[in-house]
Amino acid sequence: MSSHTITYQILKTHNTGGVELLRDVKVHATEEELDHLDQQGYLVRERLFQGEHLEQLRDATDRLFDAEVDLAKRKTSKRS
């Protein structure tokens, strides 16, 4: 595993200035992991967070979900 700098483009919905925004992010990953990131859009890091930090992240995710997701509008039970 080695260190890489990858560049992300900020999507239009998060960029109200009209100027293309790019962010450089340092990533410690193998070439195979970077290929997966390019193809799937994410990296899996098992056991990255533990203990209290993991609990804080879970609590924050639950609060975000509660604030942002309208369960009445979800249609995931209807599938083809």
C-alpha positions as CSV (number, residue, x, y, z in Angstrom):
1,M,0.0,0.0,0.0
2,S,1.4,3.4,-0.9
3,S,0.3,7.0,-0.7
4,H,-1.5,8.7,-3.6
5,T,-3.1,12.1,-4.2
6,I,-6.3,11.9,-6.1
7,T,-8.4,14.8,-7.4
8,Y,-12.2,15.0,-6.9
9,Q,-14.5,17.4,-8.8
10,I,-17.1,19.0,-6.7
11,L,-20.5,18.4,-8.2
12,K,-22.7,21.3,-9.4
13,T,-25.3,20.7,-6.6
14,H,-22.6,21.5,-4.1
15,N,-20.9,24.3,-6.1
16,T,-23.0,27.4,-6.3
17,G,-20.2,29.7,-7.5
18,G,-20.3,28.4,-11.1
19,V,-16.5,27.8,-11.1
20,E,-15.2,24.3,-11.4
21,L,-14.0,23.2,-8.0
22,L,-11.4,20.5,-7.5
23,R,-10.1,19.0,-4.2
24,D,-7.0,16.9,-3.8
25,V,-7.2,14.1,-1.3
26,K,-4.4,11.9,0.0
27,V,-5.2,8.2,0.0
28,H,-3.2,5.3,1.3
29,A,-4.2,2.4,-1.1
30,T,-3.0,-0.2,-3.4
31,E,-3.4,0.1,-7.2
32,E,-6.2,-2.5,-7.0
33,E,-8.1,-0.4,-4.4
34,L,-7.7,2.7,-6.5
35,D,-9.2,0.8,-9.5
36,H,-12.1,-0.2,-7.3
37,L,-12.5,3.4,-6.2
38,D,-12.6,4.5,-9.9
39,Q,-15.1,1.8,-10.8
40,Q,-17.4,1.7,-7.7
41,G,-16.9,5.2,-6.2
42,Y,-15.8,4.1,-2.7
43,L,-13.0,2.4,-0.7
44,V,-13.7,-0.1,2.2
45,R,-11.6,0.4,5.3
46,E,-12.5,-2.2,7.8
47,R,-11.8,-1.4,11.5
48,L,-10.9,2.2,10.6
49,F,-13.0,3.5,13.5
50,Q,-13.2,1.8,16.9
51,G,-14.6,2.4,20.4
52,E,-16.0,5.9,21.2
53,H,-15.1,7.2,17.7
54,L,-17.2,4.5,16.1
55,E,-20.1,5.2,18.4
56,Q,-20.0,8.9,17.7
57,L,-20.0,8.2,13.9
58,R,-23.0,5.9,14.3
59,D,-24.9,8.5,16.3
60,A,-24.1,11.3,13.7
61,T,-25.1,9.0,10.9
62,D,-28.4,8.2,12.6
63,R,-29.1,11.9,13.2
64,L,-28.3,12.7,9.6
65,F,-30.5,9.9,8.3
66,D,-33.4,11.1,10.6
67,A,-33.0,14.7,9.3
68,E,-32.6,14.0,5.6
69,V,-34.6,10.8,4.8
70,D,-38.4,10.9,4.4
71,L,-39.3,7.3,4.9
72,A,-42.9,7.9,3.6
73,K,-41.4,8.7,0.2
74,R,-39.1,5.7,0.0
75,K,-40.2,3.1,-2.5
76,T,-37.5,0.5,-2.0
77,S,-40.1,-2.2,-1.4
78,K,-41.3,-1.8,-5.0
79,R,-38.7,-3.5,-7.2
80,S,-38.8,-5.0,-10.7
